[in-house]
Amino acid sequence: MTELEKIGEKSKKAAIFLNGADTGFKNKMLISIADGLVKNCDRIVNENKKDIQNAKVNGMSDAMLDRLLITKERIDKIADGVRDVASLGDPVGEVLSETVRPNGLKIKKVRVPLGVVGVIYEARPNVTVDTAALCLKSSNAVMLRGGKEAINTNTALAEVMRSALKDVGADENIIGFVTDTSRNSANEMMRLNGYLDVLIPRGGAGLINAVVQSATVPVIETGVGNCHIYVDKSADIQKAVKIIVNAKASRPSVCNACESLLVHRDVDKEFFALLNDAFKGAHIKAYGCAQTMKMLSCEREADEKDYATEFLDRIISIKIVNNIDEAIEHISKYSTKHSECIVTNDPDAAEKFTKSIDAAAVYVNASTRFTDGFEFGFGAEIGISTQKLHARGPMGLCELTSYKYIVTGDGQIRN
């Protein structure tokens, strides 16, 4: 039995333990985890400093360093997120439907956990805690395998959480943690049938594509975010600039950040003057089409590759379009079906856009940065699903469950 199989075996047993836990005990575990994170803040931050130092030596970008960074303030926020999950309703056991058949059989459709959830992710230590909390509340054991960039931080976080579970008499293996960050461990985890019920990748296009193409375990795809904003000819240009800068620059390295801007050719020319000043202030580099370059200070002309790129940095591609149909066609070609936005004062344009765009979240006059479990009121999220089967969009507690039928009879037999 390999090391991952040993972890998987323990996770399966822990899932059975967790399935028998009531909501009160699950919340007790979560509060213990939150308290443990705060209590061990200095230890976690010190381990994170090692990861930050290694990342700087390896030339990690500032935007990605921000993703990796853990501070006292961020620990407090992560702990608050765990407490928020504890305060949410428990989806497990919810009766989704109930019928009585003509023969007297009573059939209930009841929400149940998935079982053991595997997660492969990259340089975002908060994922370690957010994922564990959501899985625990939804009665799923979890098997975590983070990237080498955050191994010191993730190890500390996992140890603190497992210890917090033991402190309240729970099975520490509810949270399984893989210390091997090699490609071999990822490949093995993708094929850990019999131990994992589902596998969720969180990271860049390379990781997600590798998991989707290679896994034999069922996968929920949390897709890359090549998110667009289309500024319609009727848009409030000041509102549009505010939305664009927020969507691009508030956290450039996250999947709900805007990567591409489309502008109707008839938008007020003052728009580009406002945008130019805003981009300078937010240190945003623009790769624009030939028409854009005549009206906006651009780093260089955009090409087809740029329109398909999730930059995860203070870079944005820009194209001027003739009409809303051209904008929809462009988005349909390059979208990763994550989050797309229209800025408009025309209700007909808004309706056409929201009906035509195929994405997990479609916005009218609001930043794409809201595609997030906390912002949607789900507590934390385990990821943003860009597929259509089982779950789509921010995945909260309900998205980590399935259902089963409980059939109660009184001796009925089938003719």
C-alpha positions in Angstrom: 0.0 0.0 0.0 1.4 3.4 -1.0 1.6 6.4 1.3 -1.4 8.0 -0.6 -3.4 4.8 -0.3 -2.7 4.8 3.5 -4.0 8.4 3.7 -7.0 7.4 1.5 -7.8 4.5 3.8 -7.8 6.6 6.9 -9.9 9.2 5.1 -12.5 6.6 4.2 -12.8 5.6 7.9 -12.9 9.3 8.9 -15.8 9.9 6.5 -17.8 7.2 8.2 -17.0 8.8 11.6 -18.1 12.2 10.2 -21.3 10.8 8.7 -22.4 10.0 12.2 -21.6 13.4 13.7 -24.5 15.8 14.3 -24.5 19.5 13.3 -23.5 20.6 16.8 -20.4 18.4 16.9 -19.4 19.5 13.4 -19.7 23.1 14.5 -17.6 22.3 17.6 -14.9 21.0 15.4 -15.0 24.1 13.2 -14.8 26.5 16.1 -11.8 24.5 17.5 -10.1 24.8 14.1 -10.7 28.6 14.1 -9.4 29.0 17.6 -6.4 26.9 16.8 -5.5 29.0 13.8 -5.5 32.2 15.8 -3.6 30.6 18.7 -0.9 29.3 16.3 -0.8 32.5 14.2 2.9 33.2 14.8 3.9 29.7 13.9 2.0 29.8 10.7 3.3 33.2 9.7 6.9 32.1 10.4 6.4 29.0 8.2 4.9 31.2 5.5 8.0 33.5 5.5 10.1 30.5 4.4 7.7 29.9 1.5 7.8 33.6 0.6 11.6 33.7 0.7 11.8 30.6 -1.6 9.3 32.1 -4.0 11.2 35.3 -4.3 14.4 33.4 -5.0 12.5 31.5 -7.7 11.3 34.7 -9.3 7.6 34.5 -8.4 5.6 37.6 -9.6 4.3 40.1 -7.1 0.7 39.1 -7.9 1.4 35.5 -7.1 3.4 36.4 -4.0 0.3 38.2 -2.8 -1.6 34.9 -3.2 1.0 33.1 -1.2 1.3 35.6 1.6 -0.1 34.9 5.1 -0.2 37.6 7.7 -1.9 37.9 11.1 -4.7 39.9 9.5 -5.2 37.1 6.9 -5.1 34.4 9.6 -7.8 36.3 11.5 -9.9 36.6 8.3 -9.4 32.9 7.5 -10.5 32.0 11.0 -13.5 34.2 10.7 -14.3 32.3 7.5 -14.3 29.0 9.4 -16.6 30.5 12.0 -18.9 31.7 9.2 -19.1 28.1 7.9 -20.0 26.9 11.4 -22.9 29.4 11.4 -24.3 28.2 8.1 -27.1 25.7 7.9 -26.2 22.1 7.6 -27.3 20.7 4.2 -26.8 17.0 5.2 -30.0 15.2 5.9 -32.2 17.8 4.2 -35.3 16.1 2.6 -35.4 17.3 -1.0 -38.6 15.6 -1.8 -41.0 13.0 -0.3 -43.7 11.0 -2.0 -46.0 8.1 -1.3 -46.5 5.6 -4.1 -49.9 4.0 -4.8 -48.6 0.7 -3.3 -47.8 2.5 0.0 -44.0 2.8 -0.5 -42.7 6.1 1.1 -39.8 7.5 -1.0 -37.6 10.3 0.4 -34.9 12.0 -1.5 -32.3 13.0 1.1 -29.1 15.1 0.8 -25.9 13.2 1.7 -22.2 13.9 1.6 -20.0 12.9 -1.4 -17.7 10.9 0.9 -14.0 11.7 0.5 -13.1 14.8 -1.5 -9.6 15.1 -2.9 -8.2 18.6 -3.8 -5.1 19.3 -5.7 -4.2 23.0 -5.6 -1.3 25.5 -6.0 0.1 28.5 -4.2 -2.9 29.7 -2.1 -2.6 28.6 1.5 -6.1 29.8 2.4 -7.5 27.0 0.2 -6.2 24.5 2.8 -8.4 25.9 5.4 -11.4 27.0 3.3 -11.6 23.5 1.7 -11.3 21.6 5.0 -14.0 23.7 6.7 -16.5 23.3 3.9 -15.9 19.6 3.6 -16.2 19.1 7.3 -19.5 21.0 7.6 -20.9 19.0 4.6 -19.7 15.7 6.3 -17.0 15.0 3.8 -13.5 13.8 4.7 -10.9 15.7 2.6 -7.5 14.8 1.2 -5.4 17.9 0.5 -2.4 18.1 -1.8 -1.0 21.6 -2.2 1.9 22.9 -4.3 5.5 23.0 -3.4 5.4 26.8 -3.3 3.3 26.7 -0.1 4.5 23.5 1.5 5.7 25.0 4.8 2.6 27.1 5.3 0.2 24.3 4.3 1.9 21.7 6.5 1.6 24.1 9.5 -2.1 24.8 8.7 -2.9 21.1 8.3 -1.1 20.2 11.6 -2.9 22.9 13.5 -6.3 21.8 12.1 -5.7 18.1 12.7 -4.6 18.9 16.3 -7.8 21.0 16.8 -9.9 18.0 15.8 -8.2 15.8 18.3 -8.7 18.4 21.0 -12.5 17.9 20.7 -12.3 14.1 20.4 -12.8 13.9 16.6 -10.8 11.8 14.1 -7.9 13.9 12.9 -8.0 12.0 9.6 -11.1 14.0 8.6 -8.4 16.2 7.2 -5.8 14.2 5.3 -2.7 16.0 4.1 -0.2 14.9 1.4 3.3 16.2 2.1 4.7 14.9 -1.2 4.4 17.8 -3.7 6.0 15.9 -6.6 4.3 15.3 -9.9 4.2 11.6 -9.1 2.0 12.2 -6.1 -0.4 14.3 -8.1 -0.6 11.7 -10.8 -1.3 9.0 -8.2 -4.0 11.1 -6.6 -5.7 11.5 -10.0 -6.1 7.7 -10.1 -6.9 7.0 -6.4 -10.2 5.2 -7.3 -11.6 3.3 -4.3 -10.4 6.0 -1.9 -11.5 9.3 -3.4 -15.2 9.9 -4.4 -14.4 13.1 -6.3 -11.3 15.2 -7.2 -11.3 19.0 -7.5 -8.3 20.8 -9.0 -7.7 24.5 -8.1 -5.0 26.4 -9.9 -3.8 27.5 -13.3 -4.7 26.1 -16.7 -1.8 23.6 -16.7 -2.9 21.9 -13.5 -6.6 21.9 -14.3 -6.1 20.5 -17.8 -3.7 17.8 -16.5 -6.3 16.7 -13.9 -9.2 16.8 -16.4 -7.3 14.8 -19.0 -5.6 12.3 -16.8 -7.8 11.6 -13.8 -9.8 8.3 -13.5 -11.4 9.6 -10.3 -14.6 11.8 -11.1 -13.5 15.4 -11.4 -15.3 18.7 -10.8 -13.5 21.2 -13.0 -12.8 24.6 -11.4 -11.9 26.4 -14.5 -9.4 29.1 -15.5 -10.9 32.7 -15.4 -10.4 34.5 -18.7 -13.1 37.0 -17.7 -14.4 39.8 -19.9 -16.0 43.2 -19.4 -18.0 44.6 -22.3 -18.6 48.4 -22.2 -21.8 49.0 -24.2 -22.4 52.3 -26.1 -25.0 53.3 -23.5 -22.7 52.7 -20.5 -22.1 55.3 -17.8 -18.4 55.8 -18.5 -17.4 56.7 -15.0 -19.1 53.7 -13.6 -17.5 51.6 -16.3 -14.0 52.7 -15.5 -14.6 52.1 -11.8 -15.8 48.5 -12.5 -12.9 47.8 -14.9 -10.2 48.9 -12.5 -11.7 47.0 -9.6 -12.1 43.9 -11.6 -8.5 44.0 -12.9 -6.5 45.5 -10.1 -8.1 44.8 -6.7 -6.5 41.3 -6.8 -5.0 40.6 -10.3 -3.9 37.0 -9.5 -7.4 35.5 -8.7 -9.6 33.7 -11.2 -12.5 36.2 -11.1 -10.2 39.1 -12.1 -11.0 40.7 -15.5 -8.5 39.8 -18.2 -10.0 41.3 -21.3 -12.0 44.4 -22.1 -14.3 45.0 -25.1 -15.5 48.5 -25.9 -18.3 49.5 -28.3 -17.0 51.8 -31.0 -19.6 54.5 -30.2 -18.7 54.8 -26.5 -18.0 58.4 -25.5 -14.4 59.3 -26.4 -13.9 60.7 -22.9 -14.0 57.1 -21.7 -10.5 56.4 -23.0 -9.1 59.5 -21.3 -10.6 58.4 -18.0 -9.4 54.9 -18.5 -5.9 56.0 -19.4 -5.6 58.0 -16.1 -7.1 55.1 -14.1 -4.7 52.5 -15.6 -1.7 54.7 -14.8 -2.9 55.1 -11.2 -3.5 51.3 -10.8 -0.3 50.4 -12.8 -2.2 48.4 -15.4 -0.6 47.6 -18.7 -2.8 47.4 -21.7 -2.4 45.3 -24.9 -4.8 46.9 -27.3 -6.1 46.3 -30.8 -4.9 48.8 -33.5 -8.0 51.1 -32.9 -7.4 51.0 -29.2 -3.8 52.1 -29.5 -5.0 55.3 -31.2 -6.9 56.3 -28.1 -5.2 54.7 -25.2 -1.6 54.4 -24.0 -0.8 50.7 -24.6 2.2 48.5 -23.9 1.9 46.9 -27.3 -0.7 45.7 -29.8 -2.8 42.7 -28.7 -2.7 39.5 -30.7 -4.9 36.4 -30.7 -2.8 34.8 -27.9 -3.5 37.7 -25.6 -7.2 37.4 -26.0 -7.0 33.8 -24.9 -4.7 34.5 -21.9 -5.5 34.5 -18.2 -2.7 37.0 -17.3 -3.1 36.8 -13.5 -1.2 40.1 -13.4 -1.8 43.8 -13.9 -2.2 43.3 -17.7 -5.4 43.5 -19.7 -6.2 42.9 -23.4 -8.5 45.4 -25.1 -10.5 45.3 -28.3 -13.0 47.8 -29.8 -16.1 46.1 -31.3 -18.7 47.3 -33.7 -21.7 46.1 -31.7 -23.0 43.9 -29.0 -23.2 40.9 -31.3 -19.5 41.2 -32.1 -18.8 41.4 -28.3 -20.8 38.3 -27.6 -19.1 36.4 -30.5 -15.6 37.4 -29.1 -16.5 36.3 -25.6 -18.0 33.0 -26.9 -14.7 32.3 -28.7 -12.3 33.1 -25.8 -14.3 32.7 -22.6 -13.5 30.0 -20.1 -17.2 30.2 -18.9 -16.3 31.7 -15.6 -17.5 35.3 -15.2 -18.5 37.8 -17.8 -19.8 41.4 -17.5 -21.7 44.0 -19.5 -21.7 47.7 -18.5 -24.8 49.3 -20.0 -27.8 51.5 -19.3 -29.8 49.7 -22.0 -32.1 47.0 -20.5 -32.5 45.3 -23.9 -28.7 45.1 -24.3 -28.4 43.7 -20.7 -31.1 41.1 -21.4 -29.5 40.0 -24.7 -26.1 39.7 -23.1 -27.2 37.7 -20.1 -29.2 35.3 -22.3 -26.5 34.9 -24.9 -23.4 34.5 -22.7 -22.6 31.0 -21.5 -20.8 31.4 -18.2 -21.2 30.4 -14.5 -21.8 34.0 -13.6 -23.0 36.8 -15.9 -22.9 40.4 -14.5 -24.7 43.6 -15.4 -23.0 46.8 -14.1 -20.9 45.0 -11.4 -17.4 43.8 -11.0 -16.6 40.2 -11.9 -14.7 40.1 -8.6 -17.9 39.2 -6.8 -17.8 35.6 -8.1 -16.8 34.2 -4.7 -18.3 32.0 -2.1 -18.3 34.6 0.6 -19.8 37.3 -1.6 -22.5 35.0 -2.8 -23.4 34.2 0.9 -22.1 30.6 0.8 -19.4 31.1 3.4 -16.1 29.9 1.9 -16.0 28.1 -1.4 -14.1 25.1 -2.5 -13.8 26.5 -6.0 -15.6 28.1 -9.0 -17.0 25.3 -11.1 -17.1 26.2 -14.9 -18.7 22.9 -15.9 -22.4 22.2 -16.0 -22.8 18.8 -14.5 -23.3 18.5 -10.7 -22.2 22.0 -9.8 -21.6 25.4 -11.5 -20.2 28.7 -10.1 -19.0 29.1 -6.5 -19.2 25.7 -4.8 -20.4 26.0 -1.2 -21.9 23.4 1.1 -24.8 22.1 -1.0 -22.4 21.6 -4.0 -20.4 19.2 -1.8 -23.4 16.9 -1.4 -25.3 14.4 -3.5 -28.5 12.6 -2.5 -29.9 9.2 -1.9 -33.4 7.7 -1.8 -34.7 6.2 1.4 -37.6 3.9 0.6 -39.8 2.7 3.5 -42.3 -0.1 3.0 -44.5 -2.5 5.0 -43.7 -5.8 3.3 -44.4 -4.7 -0.3 -43.0 -7.0 -3.0 -42.9 -6.3 -6.8 -45.2 -8.3 -9.1 
